[in-house]
């Protein structure tokens, strides 16, 4: 899933340097203005943790499995219970190995009547092979995906719950992408199949939110969310807004203002095909020997024992700060 792209274009590097310079100028300007206050609405990490745990209770959500179908229905029902309008994109997609994947992109819309919209997204499927596990005997076992998949959906569900209580004057679309993790490292286009399909077949004609935020692996222990390079390239203003919100909400230690490399992920087709500026909130572990995505990435240890409520809180409260100051 999502190998780091080491072949960065020179233009991307230049843009990154330019973005840093602009950020410095903007920081100076902001320093002259009154400091915005944190919003009073509290994101419940316990609730998000429970949503994560519930997804895992179905078993690994690998493509074409009973667990996948059952969990997908639960996600639909949960969003619907919070008053969201549901759209499903059920379509067979071909995996890199020729497997027909029964994919379902789930779109839950808050205030579908509003034209002014923001998009939040995460993938909800699991890696079918724990091919980064230190034990070779586990390489053909499925990944539970507590962090890699369930955590992003859990944060979105908790935000949907909050929206059912406190209203916004902007529409929100929660998009659960499917078939993200059935990929091969040697084939970049084999990842993010659900997002690729959605970007070419938007769930609503002319859909154009102001921006999008992708949540990927947002519940891991000791996670830090560096600024992903493609996000800075395609949507620098959104990066600035989110990292500023983290600072205001008191979670700047989780969101260092440093680059963390370029990642092949669902935000790729959102930016490149749908032309929607979208960033990726994804962890970066620069000192981790197992993977820069953390020690449980694509292993059998990606389970609830390695989910940290404090990380869910940091990401969730940052997004509350973003949404409720729109």
N, C-alpha and C positions, 0 to 999 in steps of 0.2 A: 504494500500500500504506500502510495505517495513517496517514492524515492526522492531524495534531494537532488535537484538538478544542478550539477556542477558546471555545466556549460552555459554560464550566464553571458548574455550579450553585453558588449561594451556599452551599448546605449542604456541598458538597464543599470549598469554601474554608474554611468554619468547621471542618470535620473536620480539614483539613490543619493549621490553626493549633492545634487542640486536640491533634493528634498530636505537634506539635513541643513543646508544653508538657509532655505526658506523657513524651516521649523525654528531655527535660531532667531530669525527676524521676527517671526510671529510670536515667539515666546517673549521677546523684548516688548512687543506691542501689548501682549496680554498682561504683562507684569504691571503695566501702567493702569490697568482697569481693575475694578473691584473683583475679588476672588468669588466666583460663583459658589453657592452653598450646595452641599449634598442634598439630594431629594430625600423626603421623609419616608417614602415607600420602601419597605424592607423586603428583600429577596430572601425566601426561606430555603436555606441549604438543606434542612431536614426533609422538606418536601421534594426538592430536586433529587436528593439521595434516594428517597423512596421510589420516585419515578424511574431512576436508573436501576434500582434493585428489581422492580417489577418487570422491566424489559428482560433482564437476565433470567428471571424465573421461568421464562418460556424455553430457555435453552439457547444455544448459539443460533443467531438469526441468519444463518447461511442461506444463500439463494436456493429456491425450490424445496425448502424444508417445511415441515409442519410447524416448527417453531417460528419460522419467518412469517408464515401466513397468520398464525394466531397473534403474534405480537403486532403485526401490521393492523389487524382489526382492532386491537386494544388501543393503539395510537390514534386511530380514526375516532373511536368512541370517546376517548379522553378529550381530544380537541373539541369534538362536537358537544360534549357535556359543558364545555366552557363557552359555548355560544359561537363557535367558529363555523364558517361555511366550508364544507369539505369538497375538494376536487381530487379525484384519483386518476393517475395516468398508468393504467395497467397495459403493459406491452411486453412482448418477448424480445429480449436483446441477446445478441450473440457474444459469448465470451471469447477470449483470445484462443481458447482450446476448442472452439466450436460448440460448446455447450449452450443450449437455449436456456436463457435465464428469465424466469417469470417475474419480471420487475414491476414495481408499483411505486411511483413517486406520489407522495401524499402531500397535498397542499391544503393548509388550514388558514382561512382568511378572516381577520378581524376587521369589521366595518368595511365589507366589500363595496359599499356604496360610495366610499371616498376615493377620489382620484389621486390625492397625495398619499404615497405609500412608501413603506420601507420593507425590505425583504430580509428575513433571518432564515438561515438554512443549516442543515447538518445531514449526514448520511446515517441511515438506521440499520443497514445490513452489517454482517460480520465477515471477517476474513475466514475462508473455509480451511485454510492450512496455517498451522502455527510454525511457519517456515523460518522464523527468526529465533525460535526457542533454542536455548543452549544445549538441550537434550535432543539429539537427532531422532530419537524414538517418538518424539512429539510432533515431528514436522508434518505429518499427515492428519493430525487431530485438528478440529475446528477451534477457533478462538472465541471465547465467550463475549468479548467486545464490550466489557463494562465501561471502559474509557473510550476505546476506539469505536465509537458509534453511539452507544447508549447515553453517554454523558451529555453530548450535544443536544440530543432529543429531550433529555430530562430538563436541561436548562430552558429550552423552548417551551416545554409543557408548563413549567412553573411560571414563566412569563405570561403564558396564555391564562393561567389561573389568576394572576394579578390583574390582567386586563379585564377579566370578568367581574372584577370588583371596582377597579379604578379606571375610568375611561380616558382615552386619548383622542386628540383631534386629528390624528393621522392614521391611515390604515396600515395594518401589519399583515404580511403574508409569511407564515411559517412553512417552509418547504423541507420535507424529509426526503432527501434523495436516496434512491435505491441503487443497488449494483455498483457501488463505489469500489468495493474491496476485492473484486474478482479480477485481479490484474497480474501482469507479469512484468518483472523489473526491466526486461529487455524491450518492452513494447509500451511506451508512454501512453499511447492512445487506448490501451486496454483497461485503464483505470477510469473511474468516474463515469461509467456508462449511463447511469440514470441522469446525471447532470448534463451529459452531452445530449441525450435525447430531449430533455426539458428545454435546453437552450435553443434547440432547433424546432421545438414544438411547444411554444409557450402555452401555459394553461389558459391564458386569456389573450385574445387578439389585441395587439398594441400594448401589451403589458410593459410598463416602464417605471419602476420604482425609482426613487431618488438615488438609493444605494442599497447594497446588500452586505450582510455580515455572515460569514461562514464560521460555524463552531465545530472544531474537530479536536477530540481528545482534551476536553476541558475539565476533567475531574481527577487527573493523576496526582500522585503524591510528589511534592517538591517541584511542581510544574512552574515554569516561568514562560511568559508569552512574549517573545521577542517580535520585532516587526518584520513580517515575512516580506521578501523582496518583491515578488510580483504584486503584492498588495500595495506597496509603496509606489510601484511603477504605474499601476492602473488607477489607484484610488488614494493618492496621498492625503487628500483632505479628510477622507473617512478614517484613515489611520490616525491622523492628528486628533480627530474628534474623539475616537474611542480611547486612545491612550491618555488624552486630557481628562476624559470622564473617569478613568481609573484613578488618576491622581486626585481628582476632586473627591471621589468616593472613598479614598483612603487605601487604595490597593496598588499604588505605584510600584511596590516591591515585586508584584506579580507581573507587571507590564514594563520591563526595562525598555528604554528608548534607544535600543540598539537593533541592528539587523540580525536576522537569524537564518539567512539563506532563502533560496527559492524552492517552492514545493509544488509538485504535481498534485493537484487536488480539485475538488468540485468547483472552486472559484475560477478555475481556468476557463472552461467553456462559458461560464456566466459572463466573464469579462470579454472574452475573445469572440464569442458567437452571438450571445444575447446583447452584448454591448452595454451591460449594466455594471457600473463601478462597484466591485465587490472585494472585500478584504477577507483574510483568513486569520482567525484567532486560533493558533496552533502552537503547542509547546516546542521548546528547543532546549535540549540538554547538552550543552557544549562539552561537558566533562564525562558524559556517560559512554562507557566502552561498548555496551551492548547495542545502542542505537541513539542517534541524536533526538529521536522521538521518545526516549525514556526506556527503562529496563524491561517493561512489560509489553512493549510494542510487538505485535504478531507472535506472542507467546501464550502458553496456556495460563500464565499468571495474570493476564488481563481480566481480572475478576473483581468482585466487590471488595475483597480484602485490600485491594490496592487503590480504592477510590477514596479521595480526601474531601470531606465536606467543606473544608476551608477553601479549597481550590474552586469548588462549585460556587461558593459564596462570592469569591473574588470576581469571577467572570460574570455571574448573575447580577450582582449589585452594580458592576460597571455598565452592563447593558440597561439596567433600570435607570441609571443616571443618563445614559444616551437617549433612551426612548422618552422618558418623562421630562426631558428638557427640550423636546422638539416643539 
